[in-house]
Amino acid sequence: MPRKPRTAEQLNEVKEEILGHALDIIQERGFERFTMRRLASRLGVEAVTIYRYYKSEDHIYLAVLTKGFQLLHE
């Protein structure tokens, strides 16, 4: 039996979790050493799962930067 589609709130929670772990990796190793595989490993999922939420590494990096600027603005 297929699972119910996630709500918008659940999708945002997953995206925030991905961003949080991405930021941790970038802080620890730098963006040059950030990979989708490393992120997936930290999240305990396959890398392809992350692509359901973000199109590419660059989109994740842009989301991390955007979030940082939003926090600075607040």
PDB file of N, CA, C and O in Angstrom:
ATOM      1  N   MET A   1       0.838  -1.170   0.000  1.00  0.00           N
ATOM      2  CA  MET A   1       0.000   0.000   0.000  1.00  0.00           C
ATOM      3  C   MET A   1       0.894   1.247   0.000  1.00  0.00           C
ATOM      4  O   MET A   1       1.780   1.364   0.846  1.00  0.00           O
ATOM      5  N   PRO A   2       0.676   2.166  -0.924  1.00  0.00           N
ATOM      6  CA  PRO A   2       1.526   3.361  -1.002  1.00  0.00           C
ATOM      7  C   PRO A   2       1.326   4.269   0.204  1.00  0.00           C
ATOM      8  O   PRO A   2       0.258   4.320   0.812  1.00  0.00           O
ATOM      9  N   ARG A   3       2.416   4.992   0.524  1.00  0.00           N
ATOM     10  CA  ARG A   3       2.342   5.945   1.629  1.00  0.00           C
ATOM     11  C   ARG A   3       1.581   7.180   1.191  1.00  0.00           C
ATOM     12  O   ARG A   3       1.495   7.494   0.004  1.00  0.00           O
ATOM     13  N   LYS A   4       1.025   7.881   2.188  1.00  0.00           N
ATOM     14  CA  LYS A   4       0.351   9.148   1.910  1.00  0.00           C
ATOM     15  C   LYS A   4       1.394  10.173   1.502  1.00  0.00           C
ATOM     16  O   LYS A   4       2.515  10.145   2.010  1.00  0.00           O
ATOM     17  N   PRO A   5       1.049  11.069   0.602  1.00  0.00           N
ATOM     18  CA  PRO A   5       1.982  12.150   0.263  1.00  0.00           C
ATOM     19  C   PRO A   5       2.259  13.010   1.499  1.00  0.00           C
ATOM     20  O   PRO A   5       1.389  13.191   2.351  1.00  0.00           O
ATOM     21  N   ARG A   6       3.460  13.523   1.580  1.00  0.00           N
ATOM     22  CA  ARG A   6       3.826  14.379   2.706  1.00  0.00           C
ATOM     23  C   ARG A   6       3.141  15.734   2.579  1.00  0.00           C
ATOM     24  O   ARG A   6       2.902  16.235   1.480  1.00  0.00           O
ATOM     25  N   THR A   7       2.841  16.297   3.715  1.00  0.00           N
ATOM     26  CA  THR A   7       2.244  17.627   3.726  1.00  0.00           C
ATOM     27  C   THR A   7       3.350  18.649   3.448  1.00  0.00           C
ATOM     28  O   THR A   7       4.538  18.330   3.509  1.00  0.00           O
ATOM     29  N   ALA A   8       2.944  19.860   3.149  1.00  0.00           N
ATOM     30  CA  ALA A   8       3.915  20.939   2.910  1.00  0.00           C
ATOM     31  C   ALA A   8       4.784  21.144   4.144  1.00  0.00           C
ATOM     32  O   ALA A   8       5.983  21.395   4.024  1.00  0.00           O
ATOM     33  N   GLU A   9       4.192  21.038   5.319  1.00  0.00           N
ATOM     34  CA  GLU A   9       4.947  21.202   6.562  1.00  0.00           C
ATOM     35  C   GLU A   9       5.990  20.095   6.713  1.00  0.00           C
ATOM     36  O   GLU A   9       7.127  20.361   7.104  1.00  0.00           O
ATOM     37  N   GLN A  10       5.609  18.866   6.406  1.00  0.00           N
ATOM     38  CA  GLN A  10       6.554  17.750   6.492  1.00  0.00           C
ATOM     39  C   GLN A  10       7.692  17.917   5.484  1.00  0.00           C
ATOM     40  O   GLN A  10       8.846  17.627   5.799  1.00  0.00           O
ATOM     41  N   LEU A  11       7.375  18.377   4.289  1.00  0.00           N
ATOM     42  CA  LEU A  11       8.402  18.608   3.274  1.00  0.00           C
ATOM     43  C   LEU A  11       9.390  19.670   3.748  1.00  0.00           C
ATOM     44  O   LEU A  11      10.600  19.518   3.580  1.00  0.00           O
ATOM     45  N   ASN A  12       8.874  20.740   4.338  1.00  0.00           N
ATOM     46  CA  ASN A  12       9.749  21.796   4.854  1.00  0.00           C
ATOM     47  C   ASN A  12      10.633  21.287   5.982  1.00  0.00           C
ATOM     48  O   ASN A  12      11.795  21.682   6.082  1.00  0.00           O
ATOM     49  N   GLU A  13      10.102  20.417   6.832  1.00  0.00           N
ATOM     50  CA  GLU A  13      10.895  19.845   7.918  1.00  0.00           C
ATOM     51  C   GLU A  13      12.058  19.026   7.373  1.00  0.00           C
ATOM     52  O   GLU A  13      13.182  19.117   7.867  1.00  0.00           O
ATOM     53  N   VAL A  14      11.775  18.225   6.348  1.00  0.00           N
ATOM     54  CA  VAL A  14      12.831  17.406   5.736  1.00  0.00           C
ATOM     55  C   VAL A  14      13.882  18.305   5.093  1.00  0.00           C
ATOM     56  O   VAL A  14      15.081  18.069   5.246  1.00  0.00           O
ATOM     57  N   LYS A  15      13.440  19.326   4.381  1.00  0.00           N
ATOM     58  CA  LYS A  15      14.382  20.251   3.737  1.00  0.00           C
ATOM     59  C   LYS A  15      15.244  20.967   4.773  1.00  0.00           C
ATOM     60  O   LYS A  15      16.439  21.166   4.551  1.00  0.00           O
ATOM     61  N   GLU A  16      14.658  21.354   5.891  1.00  0.00           N
ATOM     62  CA  GLU A  16      15.419  22.012   6.956  1.00  0.00           C
ATOM     63  C   GLU A  16      16.445  21.057   7.565  1.00  0.00           C
ATOM     64  O   GLU A  16      17.564  21.462   7.879  1.00  0.00           O
ATOM     65  N   GLU A  17      16.065  19.799   7.728  1.00  0.00           N
ATOM     66  CA  GLU A  17      17.009  18.811   8.255  1.00  0.00           C
ATOM     67  C   GLU A  17      18.181  18.631   7.296  1.00  0.00           C
ATOM     68  O   GLU A  17      19.335  18.565   7.719  1.00  0.00           O
ATOM     69  N   ILE A  18      17.878  18.553   6.008  1.00  0.00           N
ATOM     70  CA  ILE A  18      18.932  18.427   4.995  1.00  0.00           C
ATOM     71  C   ILE A  18      19.861  19.631   5.073  1.00  0.00           C
ATOM     72  O   ILE A  18      21.082  19.478   5.068  1.00  0.00           O
ATOM     73  N   LEU A  19      19.286  20.829   5.145  1.00  0.00           N
ATOM     74  CA  LEU A  19      20.101  22.045   5.210  1.00  0.00           C
ATOM     75  C   LEU A  19      20.968  22.085   6.461  1.00  0.00           C
ATOM     76  O   LEU A  19      22.127  22.497   6.409  1.00  0.00           O
ATOM     77  N   GLY A  20      20.412  21.660   7.569  1.00  0.00           N
ATOM     78  CA  GLY A  20      21.175  21.652   8.809  1.00  0.00           C
ATOM     79  C   GLY A  20      22.406  20.763   8.716  1.00  0.00           C
ATOM     80  O   GLY A  20      23.496  21.149   9.139  1.00  0.00           O
ATOM     81  N   HIS A  21      22.224  19.578   8.163  1.00  0.00           N
ATOM     82  CA  HIS A  21      23.358  18.665   8.013  1.00  0.00           C
ATOM     83  C   HIS A  21      24.343  19.169   6.958  1.00  0.00           C
ATOM     84  O   HIS A  21      25.555  19.005   7.103  1.00  0.00           O
ATOM     85  N   ALA A  22      23.820  19.778   5.903  1.00  0.00           N
ATOM     86  CA  ALA A  22      24.690  20.342   4.871  1.00  0.00           C
ATOM     87  C   ALA A  22      25.568  21.435   5.474  1.00  0.00           C
ATOM     88  O   ALA A  22      26.769  21.493   5.210  1.00  0.00           O
ATOM     89  N   LEU A  23      24.970  22.287   6.273  1.00  0.00           N
ATOM     90  CA  LEU A  23      25.725  23.357   6.923  1.00  0.00           C
ATOM     91  C   LEU A  23      26.803  22.792   7.839  1.00  0.00           C
ATOM     92  O   LEU A  23      27.922  23.303   7.870  1.00  0.00           O
ATOM     93  N   ASP A  24      26.475  21.745   8.581  1.00  0.00           N
ATOM     94  CA  ASP A  24      27.468  21.111   9.454  1.00  0.00           C
ATOM     95  C   ASP A  24      28.671  20.622   8.649  1.00  0.00           C
ATOM     96  O   ASP A  24      29.819  20.837   9.040  1.00  0.00           O
ATOM     97  N   ILE A  25      28.400  19.970   7.535  1.00  0.00           N
ATOM     98  CA  ILE A  25      29.485  19.445   6.692  1.00  0.00           C
ATOM     99  C   ILE A  25      30.317  20.586   6.127  1.00  0.00           C
ATOM    100  O   ILE A  25      31.547  20.519   6.127  1.00  0.00           O
ATOM    101  N   ILE A  26      29.656  21.627   5.648  1.00  0.00           N
ATOM    102  CA  ILE A  26      30.370  22.769   5.070  1.00  0.00           C
ATOM    103  C   ILE A  26      31.235  23.442   6.130  1.00  0.00           C
ATOM    104  O   ILE A  26      32.359  23.852   5.838  1.00  0.00           O
ATOM    105  N   GLN A  27      30.730  23.562   7.350  1.00  0.00           N
ATOM    106  CA  GLN A  27      31.512  24.172   8.435  1.00  0.00           C
ATOM    107  C   GLN A  27      32.704  23.296   8.809  1.00  0.00           C
ATOM    108  O   GLN A  27      33.787  23.808   9.091  1.00  0.00           O
ATOM    109  N   GLU A  28      32.509  21.984   8.814  1.00  0.00           N
ATOM    110  CA  GLU A  28      33.570  21.066   9.219  1.00  0.00           C
ATOM    111  C   GLU A  28      34.649  20.898   8.146  1.00  0.00           C
ATOM    112  O   GLU A  28      35.840  20.854   8.457  1.00  0.00           O
ATOM    113  N   ARG A  29      34.226  20.804   6.882  1.00  0.00           N
ATOM    114  CA  ARG A  29      35.144  20.418   5.818  1.00  0.00           C
ATOM    115  C   ARG A  29      35.317  21.448   4.718  1.00  0.00           C
ATOM    116  O   ARG A  29      36.229  21.334   3.899  1.00  0.00           O
ATOM    117  N   GLY A  30      34.451  22.452   4.689  1.00  0.00           N
ATOM    118  CA  GLY A  30      34.494  23.431   3.613  1.00  0.00           C
ATOM    119  C   GLY A  30      33.622  22.981   2.449  1.00  0.00           C
ATOM    120  O   GLY A  30      33.338  21.795   2.283  1.00  0.00           O
ATOM    121  N   PHE A  31      33.202  23.958   1.646  1.00  0.00           N
ATOM    122  CA  PHE A  31      32.306  23.629   0.537  1.00  0.00           C
ATOM    123  C   PHE A  31      32.983  22.736  -0.500  1.00  0.00           C
ATOM    124  O   PHE A  31      32.328  21.927  -1.157  1.00  0.00           O
ATOM    125  N   GLU A  32      34.299  22.889  -0.641  1.00  0.00           N
ATOM    126  CA  GLU A  32      35.018  22.095  -1.647  1.00  0.00           C
ATOM    127  C   GLU A  32      34.895  20.602  -1.371  1.00  0.00           C
ATOM    128  O   GLU A  32      34.924  19.796  -2.301  1.00  0.00           O
ATOM    129  N   ARG A  33      34.759  20.229  -0.108  1.00  0.00           N
ATOM    130  CA  ARG A  33      34.709  18.817   0.262  1.00  0.00           C
ATOM    131  C   ARG A  33      33.289  18.361   0.586  1.00  0.00           C
ATOM    132  O   ARG A  33      33.082  17.247   1.069  1.00  0.00           O
ATOM    133  N   PHE A  34      32.312  19.229   0.316  1.00  0.00           N
ATOM    134  CA  PHE A  34      30.905  18.870   0.499  1.00  0.00           C
ATOM    135  C   PHE A  34      30.461  18.029  -0.681  1.00  0.00           C
ATOM    136  O   PHE A  34      30.647  18.425  -1.832  1.00  0.00           O
ATOM    137  N   THR A  35      29.877  16.874  -0.409  1.00  0.00           N
ATOM    138  CA  THR A  35      29.339  16.029  -1.477  1.00  0.00           C
ATOM    139  C   THR A  35      27.949  15.541  -1.091  1.00  0.00           C
ATOM    140  O   THR A  35      27.604  15.469   0.088  1.00  0.00           O
ATOM    141  N   MET A  36      27.170  15.212  -2.092  1.00  0.00           N
ATOM    142  CA  MET A  36      25.845  14.669  -1.845  1.00  0.00           C
ATOM    143  C   MET A  36      25.959  13.313  -1.148  1.00  0.00           C
ATOM    144  O   MET A  36      25.130  12.985  -0.300  1.00  0.00           O
ATOM    145  N   ARG A  37      26.959  12.538  -1.490  1.00  0.00           N
ATOM    146  CA  ARG A  37      27.138  11.235  -0.839  1.00  0.00           C
ATOM    147  C   ARG A  37      27.456  11.396   0.642  1.00  0.00           C
ATOM    148  O   ARG A  37      26.935  10.663   1.482  1.00  0.00           O
ATOM    149  N   ARG A  38      28.312  12.356   0.951  1.00  0.00           N
ATOM    150  CA  ARG A  38      28.649  12.605   2.359  1.00  0.00           C
ATOM    151  C   ARG A  38      27.399  13.063   3.119  1.00  0.00           C
ATOM    152  O   ARG A  38      27.156  12.626   4.244  1.00  0.00           O
ATOM    153  N   LEU A  39      26.620  13.935   2.504  1.00  0.00           N
ATOM    154  CA  LEU A  39      25.384  14.413   3.117  1.00  0.00           C
ATOM    155  C   LEU A  39      24.394  13.262   3.303  1.00  0.00           C
ATOM    156  O   LEU A  39      23.784  13.128   4.364  1.00  0.00           O
ATOM    157  N   ALA A  40      24.242  12.450   2.289  1.00  0.00           N
ATOM    158  CA  ALA A  40      23.324  11.317   2.374  1.00  0.00           C
ATOM    159  C   ALA A  40      23.747  10.355   3.476  1.00  0.00           C
ATOM    160  O   ALA A  40      22.908   9.848   4.221  1.00  0.00           O
ATOM    161  N   SER A  41      25.034  10.109   3.577  1.00  0.00           N
ATOM    162  CA  SER A  41      25.543   9.229   4.617  1.00  0.00           C
ATOM    163  C   SER A  41      25.196   9.765   5.999  1.00  0.00           C
ATOM    164  O   SER A  41      24.781   9.014   6.882  1.00  0.00           O
ATOM    165  N   ARG A  42      25.367  11.051   6.175  1.00  0.00           N
ATOM    166  CA  ARG A  42      25.059  11.670   7.468  1.00  0.00           C
ATOM    167  C   ARG A  42      23.569  11.586   7.775  1.00  0.00           C
ATOM    168  O   ARG A  42      23.178  11.429   8.931  1.00  0.00           O
ATOM    169  N   LEU A  43      22.742  11.691   6.745  1.00  0.00           N
ATOM    170  CA  LEU A  43      21.294  11.627   6.931  1.00  0.00           C
ATOM    171  C   LEU A  43      20.779  10.190   7.039  1.00  0.00           C
ATOM    172  O   LEU A  43      19.655   9.962   7.486  1.00  0.00           O
ATOM    173  N   GLY A  44      21.609   9.220   6.625  1.00  0.00           N
ATOM    174  CA  GLY A  44      21.185   7.829   6.647  1.00  0.00           C
ATOM    175  C   GLY A  44      20.256   7.462   5.501  1.00  0.00           C
ATOM    176  O   GLY A  44      19.389   6.599   5.638  1.00  0.00           O
ATOM    177  N   VAL A  45      20.452   8.135   4.360  1.00  0.00           N
ATOM    178  CA  VAL A  45      19.637   7.863   3.167  1.00  0.00           C
ATOM    179  C   VAL A  45      20.552   7.707   1.964  1.00  0.00           C
ATOM    180  O   VAL A  45      21.758   7.934   2.058  1.00  0.00           O
ATOM    181  N   GLU A  46      19.977   7.322   0.841  1.00  0.00           N
ATOM    182  CA  GLU A  46      20.721   7.277  -0.411  1.00  0.00           C
ATOM    183  C   GLU A  46      20.785   8.698  -0.990  1.00  0.00           C
ATOM    184  O   GLU A  46      19.885   9.509  -0.772  1.00  0.00           O
ATOM    185  N   ALA A  47      21.851   8.977  -1.723  1.00  0.00           N
ATOM    186  CA  ALA A  47      22.016  10.320  -2.299  1.00  0.00           C
ATOM    187  C   ALA A  47      20.835  10.702  -3.189  1.00  0.00           C
ATOM    188  O   ALA A  47      20.435  11.865  -3.221  1.00  0.00           O
ATOM    189  N   VAL A  48      20.283   9.743  -3.902  1.00  0.00           N
ATOM    190  CA  VAL A  48      19.169  10.041  -4.801  1.00  0.00           C
ATOM    191  C   VAL A  48      17.968  10.598  -4.038  1.00  0.00           C
ATOM    192  O   VAL A  48      17.183  11.359  -4.603  1.00  0.00           O
ATOM    193  N   THR A  49      17.816  10.237  -2.781  1.00  0.00           N
ATOM    194  CA  THR A  49      16.712  10.742  -1.964  1.00  0.00           C
ATOM    195  C   THR A  49      16.797  12.254  -1.811  1.00  0.00           C
ATOM    196  O   THR A  49      15.776  12.941  -1.837  1.00  0.00           O
ATOM    197  N   ILE A  50      17.995  12.769  -1.655  1.00  0.00           N
ATOM    198  CA  ILE A  50      18.167  14.212  -1.467  1.00  0.00           C
ATOM    199  C   ILE A  50      17.725  14.971  -2.709  1.00  0.00           C
ATOM    200  O   ILE A  50      17.214  16.087  -2.611  1.00  0.00           O
ATOM    201  N   TYR A  51      17.919  14.367  -3.875  1.00  0.00           N
ATOM    202  CA  TYR A  51      17.532  15.027  -5.128  1.00  0.00           C
ATOM    203  C   TYR A  51      16.017  15.177  -5.252  1.00  0.00           C
ATOM    204  O   TYR A  51      15.546  15.911  -6.121  1.00  0.00           O
ATOM    205  N   ARG A  52      15.263  14.515  -4.424  1.00  0.00           N
ATOM    206  CA  ARG A  52      13.805  14.715  -4.416  1.00  0.00           C
ATOM    207  C   ARG A  52      13.451  16.076  -3.813  1.00  0.00           C
ATOM    208  O   ARG A  52      12.373  16.617  -4.054  1.00  0.00           O
ATOM    209  N   TYR A  53      14.377  16.611  -3.029  1.00  0.00           N
ATOM    210  CA  TYR A  53      14.131  17.868  -2.333  1.00  0.00           C
ATOM    211  C   TYR A  53      14.936  19.026  -2.905  1.00  0.00           C
ATOM    212  O   TYR A  53      14.484  20.171  -2.884  1.00  0.00           O
ATOM    213  N   TYR A  54      16.121  18.734  -3.413  1.00  0.00           N
ATOM    214  CA  TYR A  54      16.997  19.755  -4.000  1.00  0.00           C
ATOM    215  C   TYR A  54      17.544  19.221  -5.319  1.00  0.00           C
ATOM    216  O   TYR A  54      17.921  18.054  -5.417  1.00  0.00           O
ATOM    217  N   LYS A  55      17.584  20.088  -6.336  1.00  0.00           N
ATOM    218  CA  LYS A  55      17.998  19.652  -7.670  1.00  0.00           C
ATOM    219  C   LYS A  55      19.477  19.316  -7.771  1.00  0.00           C
ATOM    220  O   LYS A  55      19.867  18.455  -8.560  1.00  0.00           O
ATOM    221  N   SER A  56      20.306  19.993  -6.973  1.00  0.00           N
ATOM    222  CA  SER A  56      21.747  19.788  -7.089  1.00  0.00           C
ATOM    223  C   SER A  56      22.463  20.285  -5.841  1.00  0.00           C
ATOM    224  O   SER A  56      21.854  20.885  -4.955  1.00  0.00           O
ATOM    225  N   GLU A  57      23.762  20.026  -5.789  1.00  0.00           N
ATOM    226  CA  GLU A  57      24.595  20.564  -4.702  1.00  0.00           C
ATOM    227  C   GLU A  57      24.511  22.081  -4.678  1.00  0.00           C
ATOM    228  O   GLU A  57      24.435  22.693  -3.612  1.00  0.00           O
ATOM    229  N   ASP A  58      24.525  22.679  -5.858  1.00  0.00           N
ATOM    230  CA  ASP A  58      24.464  24.141  -5.934  1.00  0.00           C
ATOM    231  C   ASP A  58      23.176  24.683  -5.327  1.00  0.00           C
ATOM    232  O   ASP A  58      23.192  25.736  -4.689  1.00  0.00           O
ATOM    233  N   HIS A  59      22.065  23.981  -5.516  1.00  0.00           N
ATOM    234  CA  HIS A  59      20.806  24.424  -4.925  1.00  0.00           C
ATOM    235  C   HIS A  59      20.847  24.337  -3.401  1.00  0.00           C
ATOM    236  O   HIS A  59      20.285  25.187  -2.710  1.00  0.00           O
ATOM    237  N   ILE A  60      21.503  23.321  -2.888  1.00  0.00           N
ATOM    238  CA  ILE A  60      21.655  23.203  -1.436  1.00  0.00           C
ATOM    239  C   ILE A  60      22.532  24.340  -0.924  1.00  0.00           C
ATOM    240  O   ILE A  60      22.206  24.986   0.072  1.00  0.00           O
ATOM    241  N   TYR A  61      23.634  24.576  -1.603  1.00  0.00           N
ATOM    242  CA  TYR A  61      24.547  25.649  -1.193  1.00  0.00           C
ATOM    243  C   TYR A  61      23.830  26.998  -1.214  1.00  0.00           C
ATOM    244  O   TYR A  61      23.988  27.797  -0.291  1.00  0.00           O
ATOM    245  N   LEU A  62      23.052  27.254  -2.248  1.00  0.00           N
ATOM    246  CA  LEU A  62      22.287  28.497  -2.338  1.00  0.00           C
ATOM    247  C   LEU A  62      21.269  28.594  -1.201  1.00  0.00           C
ATOM    248  O   LEU A  62      21.077  29.667  -0.630  1.00  0.00           O
ATOM    249  N   ALA A  63      20.618  27.481  -0.872  1.00  0.00           N
ATOM    250  CA  ALA A  63      19.653  27.485   0.234  1.00  0.00           C
ATOM    251  C   ALA A  63      20.351  27.759   1.561  1.00  0.00           C
ATOM    252  O   ALA A  63      19.807  28.468   2.408  1.00  0.00           O
ATOM    253  N   VAL A  64      21.546  27.207   1.755  1.00  0.00           N
ATOM    254  CA  VAL A  64      22.320  27.458   2.977  1.00  0.00           C
ATOM    255  C   VAL A  64      22.679  28.947   3.064  1.00  0.00           C
ATOM    256  O   VAL A  64      22.531  29.562   4.120  1.00  0.00           O
ATOM    257  N   LEU A  65      23.146  29.515   1.963  1.00  0.00           N
ATOM    258  CA  LEU A  65      23.485  30.942   1.947  1.00  0.00           C
ATOM    259  C   LEU A  65      22.262  31.818   2.216  1.00  0.00           C
ATOM    260  O   LEU A  65      22.326  32.774   2.989  1.00  0.00           O
ATOM    261  N   THR A  66      21.157  31.479   1.571  1.00  0.00           N
ATOM    262  CA  THR A  66      19.928  32.248   1.748  1.00  0.00           C
ATOM    263  C   THR A  66      19.467  32.212   3.195  1.00  0.00           C
ATOM    264  O   THR A  66      19.092  33.240   3.761  1.00  0.00           O
ATOM    265  N   LYS A  67      19.495  31.027   3.792  1.00  0.00           N
ATOM    266  CA  LYS A  67      19.105  30.888   5.192  1.00  0.00           C
ATOM    267  C   LYS A  67      20.020  31.718   6.097  1.00  0.00           C
ATOM    268  O   LYS A  67      19.554  32.373   7.030  1.00  0.00           O
ATOM    269  N   GLY A  68      21.306  31.685   5.816  1.00  0.00           N
ATOM    270  CA  GLY A  68      22.249  32.470   6.603  1.00  0.00           C
ATOM    271  C   GLY A  68      21.961  33.957   6.529  1.00  0.00           C
ATOM    272  O   GLY A  68      21.996  34.653   7.544  1.00  0.00           O
ATOM    273  N   PHE A  69      21.677  34.444   5.329  1.00  0.00           N
ATOM    274  CA  PHE A  69      21.366  35.870   5.171  1.00  0.00           C
ATOM    275  C   PHE A  69      20.049  36.226   5.849  1.00  0.00           C
ATOM    276  O   PHE A  69      19.909  37.319   6.397  1.00  0.00           O
ATOM    277  N   GLN A  70      19.084  35.310   5.815  1.00  0.00           N
ATOM    278  CA  GLN A  70      17.809  35.554   6.504  1.00  0.00           C
ATOM    279  C   GLN A  70      18.048  35.671   8.007  1.00  0.00           C
ATOM    280  O   GLN A  70      17.486  36.550   8.660  1.00  0.00           O
ATOM    281  N   LEU A  71      18.870  34.797   8.549  1.00  0.00           N
ATOM    282  CA  LEU A  71      19.159  34.853   9.981  1.00  0.00           C
ATOM    283  C   LEU A  71      19.890  36.138  10.340  1.00  0.00           C
ATOM    284  O   LEU A  71      19.621  36.731  11.384  1.00  0.00           O
ATOM    285  N   LEU A  72      20.801  36.570   9.495  1.00  0.00           N
ATOM    286  CA  LEU A  72      21.487  37.845   9.742  1.00  0.00           C
ATOM    287  C   LEU A  72      20.516  39.019   9.718  1.00  0.00           C
ATOM    288  O   LEU A  72      20.615  39.938  10.530  1.00  0.00           O
ATOM    289  N   HIS A  73      19.584  38.975   8.786  1.00  0.00           N
ATOM    290  CA  HIS A  73      18.608  40.052   8.655  1.00  0.00           C
ATOM    291  C   HIS A  73      17.721  40.134   9.887  1.00  0.00           C
ATOM    292  O   HIS A  73      17.378  41.225  10.342  1.00  0.00           O
ATOM    293  N   GLU A  74      17.351  38.974  10.425  1.00  0.00           N
ATOM    294  CA  GLU A  74      16.470  38.953  11.598  1.00  0.00           C
ATOM    295  C   GLU A  74      17.231  39.462  12.806  1.00  0.00           C
ATOM    296  O   GLU A  74      16.676  39.527  13.903  1.00  0.00           O
TER     297      GLU A  74
END
